[in-house]
Amino acid sequence: MLIERIKTLCSQRNITISELERILEFGNGTIRKWLKSQPSADKVLKMAQYFGVSSDYLFDGKEILSKESIELANEFDKFSEEQKNLIRRYILVVRDKEVS
């Protein structure tokens, strides 16, 4: 599960596992070794921070929302449907520009 989730996150960033290891200053093959052994907590934390996810997400796919995310969701709920649709369209525009 952990390795598959890492592969997915790497794919989303258009990087390989080897590139990720270099970026995070892990030794060559470190991540692949996790198929047979457990990673250290500091490596998991470093990876979670790099991808902007929780360490729980890396292991079980359950994302724990940050306080900021919860506050934004609560603010979003206060908007009218028309305002929400405008925000959704803006997010799509911004997301497309990040990918380009």
N, C-alpha and C positions, 0 to 999 in steps of 0.2 A: 504494500500500500504506500509506504513512505516513498519508495523509489518511483513509483508510478506518478505520484503527486508531484514530485520534483521534476520528472520528465515533462509533465503537463505545464508546470510553471515555466520551465526553461523554454518550451515550445512557444508559449505566449510571449516571451521576451526575445524570441528568435536567437537563442544561444544554446550551445551544447552543454552537456554536463561537464565536459573538460574545461570549457570556458568559465563555467560557474565556479569550478574548483580554483581556477587561477584568480578570478575576481575576488573570491572569499579567502584566498591565500590558504587553501587546503592542499594537502599533498595529492599528487596524481593517483587516481583510483580510490580516493577516500570514500566518495559517495557510493561507488559500486560495492565497496566492502560492506556497506550497511545492509546488503542482501543477506549476509550471514551473521552480522553482529549489530549491536545497538550503537548509535552515534552518541557522542558526548553531548551533554546539555549545552555547552558553550557553542558547539558547532550548529546545533539545531536552532539556537537563539539567533546566531549570526545569519543563518539562512532565512529564518522567519522575518527578521528585520530587512534583509535585502529584498525579499519579495513583498513585504508589506502585509504579511499574514500572521496569524498567531501560530505558536508552536503546536497547539492542539490541531489546527487545520492541517498541518503537515502530516500528522499521524492518523487522524480520523476523519478529516474532511469537514469537520464542524467548525465553522468560523465563529469566533467570539467577537462580537461587535465592540468597538472601542466606545468610550464615553462620547467622543466627538461624533461618531456615526449615529449613536442613539439620539443625541441632541439634534443633529441635522434631520433625522427621520421625523422627530417630533415637530420640528419647524415645518417640514414639508407637508405634514398632515394638516396643518392650519391653512394651507392655500386652497383656493377654489380649484375645481377640475380644470378650468381654462389655464390658470397659472401653473398647475402641475404639468399640463401638456406642453406649455412653453419651456418649462425647466427640462423636461425629458428631451425635447428637440435640441435645446442648447447643449445638453450633455452629449447627445449623438454628434453634434457638430464638433465639439471640443475633442471627443474621442477620435473622430476621423482625422483631425489635424495632428493628433499625437502619433497616430500610426503612420502618417505620410512622411 
